[in-house]
């Protein structure tokens, strides 16, 4: 339950406040932008084949570019929850215990296994990593990836997640507003670019969003 606005919002007064409608518009814009990047490469490849069949190798390069653009976008989205930096083996157990106190039993076990904390909030289901979060919207048909991190880079991983989790609980709209939008698109695009150990958490969040 939100209790107070994040103070970081005051530092970016020009950024529009995030809302469900704005996220949906952003998702449609992201899809349109991706299509706008890929269609020229597909069209160029098709034209080359029609005009000069001997140019098929060049056309294949153009098709490869059309495939690569959305792949790079999705990789950027998945990267927001990848582990960052080295683990502080001395401080991490204490931080893990503190984070565990903030989570339910199932979410605690999931976080220990995958490194991602699952949180249900008003906007949807969140997966929170050390320096970012993934939001599942529209019954799991679309995900939004946000890049956001704590100011203290020396914190152990679980402390970073705990800070982001508390910020989300304090002001979810502010959290989504302050965070940098890294990707919006189909869940499968992000899932296949996650490390294998993180995919079970993604699957649990997706199943919960579709329930």
Protein Blocks (a to p, Z undefined) as FASTA:
>chain_A
ZZbdcfklmmmmmbccddfklmmmmmmmmmmmmmmmmmmmmmmmmmmmmmmmmlmmmmmm
mmmmmmmmmmmmmmmmmmmmgcehjddfklmmmmmmmmmmmpcfklmmmmmmnopacddd
fklccdddfkbccddeehhpaccddddddfblkbcfklmmmmmmmmmmmommlmmmmpcc
fbgcdfklmmmmpcfklmmmmmmmmmmmmZZ
